[in-house]
Amino acid sequence: MTTLIETIYRMHPRHQPMARAALRRLIGPGLLVAVGYVDPGNWATEIAAGSAYGYALLGVVFLASALGLLFQNMAARLGVATGEDLARLSARLLPRPLARLCWLAAEAAILATALAELIGGALALELLFGLPLVLGVTVAAAGTLLVMAMSQAFQRLHERVVGVLMAVVALAFGYLLTRAHPEPAEIWHGMAAGRRLFGDHDMLALSLGILGATIMPHNLYLHSGLVAERCAGMDAAERHRALHVVETDTGVSLLLATLANAAILIVAAASLNHLGRPIGSLAEAYHALGAQLGPLAAIVFAVALYAAGQSSAITGVLTGRLLSRGFRGRESRLWLRGIATRLAAVCLAIGLFELVPQAGPDRLLVLSQCALGLALPFALLPMLLIAHRHPRLGRRAFSPAFMLCAVLGTALVLALDAYLLIGG
């Protein structure tokens, strides 16, 4: 993956010479951010959309990914230009009560993310090995902690592990696409049916789910923090060159994540839409894919689900460290932060399984995505304010067109949250 991004950067006509070691140091944050775009919450919404409406909502997947790219580029540019991450900038520039509220919302988003990843991992283990969900949640949490513990001894090991897990997801859906045999003409024709989106309440609700599951608040903090760390000590000229590398890293990584998301919906549309009923759970999708495409396809699906959950869980732990450093002014130890977050998420998951058994794991996945959507404005609005007024951006300031798109995108998120709270 690093080699691919490096090659694409050097092929770009605007690329600027940079030492290979410095170039490679800047590559990687985009990949860690991209895993949030293929987490189990995305799977649940896109499988439901594909099975119920075929290819009609594929355009919504691309719109959500485009908005994600816009906001991730904004967060990354702030990190490169100012040398500070979004959490530190918010703590320093916002009124103290508002900064604390943003911190609380970000911590809640991390917990919601951890809950989704553990439930997704537990579901995969139940489908593959028959493990009870409670035991599966514990095993999935232990797997994340093992990777983070090993990262203490081997530098950037977590990035390599995430890269491998993302490759597993990509290869899995590549295989499922070959088994599903989607017809390109049907895809284009099906996407045209998306124009009836606003006349169909259920279709609109699924579209909101796709948007909410794609753009995650913790990814903004993570991206700005990682690039700020890697640009430390650079002068103005070096930061200008670094910005082009970071933009390439972000664009390529999120493009791959977009293709993975599109593949999830296309596989569901090609394999499950003709069943005449929407697929309401990941377990149901597993069994339906096995019946339609063969047992191996079902196994591949479950393995990819576990890989997606684990990769996203790792990035949540990394974000927690940045939040502690930025808002509290004191960086927490990675292993301690990982244990605390996993323990809280495990207790929350087990408690919900026991207290609300009728909700089921898929319902909890949807609720976790709703929590992320409600927390998102508390990251977007401060980022917009800082991007508009920060004096250190200089020649890396955002263009009026870029800011207009960011304002409109934020307004869309606020409208979706209002719909969720009032009319959803």
C-alpha positions, 0 to 999 in steps of 0.5 A: 500500500505504501509503495502504491501511494508513493508511486501515484504521488511521484506520477502526479504532475504537481509532485515535488521532490522529497527524500524517500524516508520523509515521503514514506513517513507521511504515508499511512494516516490515510489508511488508518482513517479509511478503515472507518469507512468499512466498519461493521456499521457500514456493512449493516446499512449497505447490505440492507440497502442492496437487498431492499433496493438493488443498486438504487442507493449506490449513488448515496455511497459515493456521496457519503464517501465524497463528503468524507474525503472533503472533511478528512482533507480539511482535518489533515490540512489543519494538522500539516499547516498548524502542527497541531491536531484538532483536539489541541486546537479545539482546547486552545481556541474554543471557549472552555465549556464548548471545548469540554463538550466537544471532548465529551462528544468525541469520547462518546463517539469512540465508545460507540465505535468500539461497541460497533467493532466488538459486536461485528467481531463477535458476530463473525466469531459466532458465524464462523465458530459458534461462539456465544456473543458474550464470549465473542465480544471478549475475544474480539477485545483481546485481539485488539489489545494484543495488537496494541501491546505488540505495537509498543515493541515494534514501531508502526506495527498497527499500521501493517496489521491494519493494512493486512486486515484491509487487504483481507476485506478487499480480497474477500469482496473481490471474490464475492463480486466474481461469484455474484456476477453483477451486470454493469448495465443493471448497475447503471440502470439501478442507480438511476432509480435513486431519483425516487429517494425523497418520495420513499421514506424507507429509502431515505432512512437507509440513505441517512444510515449510509451517510451516518455510518461513513463519516465518523468524528473520531476519524477527524481527530485521528487524521489531524493528529497523525499528520501533525506528529509526522510533520513535526520539525518541518519548515514552511517549505517542507510543510507545503510539500508534505501537504501534497503527499498527505492529500495523495495518501488520503485520496488513494486510501479513501478511494479504496475504502469507497470501492469496498463500500460499493462492493458490499452494496453491489454484492447484496444487490446482485445476490439478495435483491431478488429474494423479495425481502430486505436482509435485516441482519448480518447473520441473515446476510451470511446464511443468504449468501451461503445459499446463493453463492455457496458455503465458501462465500459465506465463510469469506464474508464472515472472515472479512467482517471480523477483519473489518471490525478489528481494523476499526477497533485499532484506530479507535484506541489510537484516537483516544490517545490523541484526545487525552493529549489534546484536551487534557494536556497529558497523553495517556499510555496507549496500552492503558487507554486501550484496556480502559476503552475495551473494558468499557465497550465490553461491559456496555455490550454485555449489559445491553445483551443481557438487559435488552435481549430483544434488540439484538446485535444488529439493532445495537450496531444501528444505534451505535451509528446513530450515536456517531452521527449525533457526535459528528457536529461537535467535531465538524463545527469547531473544525470549520471555525478554526479553518476559517479563522486560524492565522497560521494557515497562510498559503495553505488556507482553504479556498472559498469554494472548498469552505462553501462545500464544507459548510454545505456538507456540515449543514447536511449533517445537521439536517440529518441529525435533526431528522433523526431526533425529530422526525426519524 
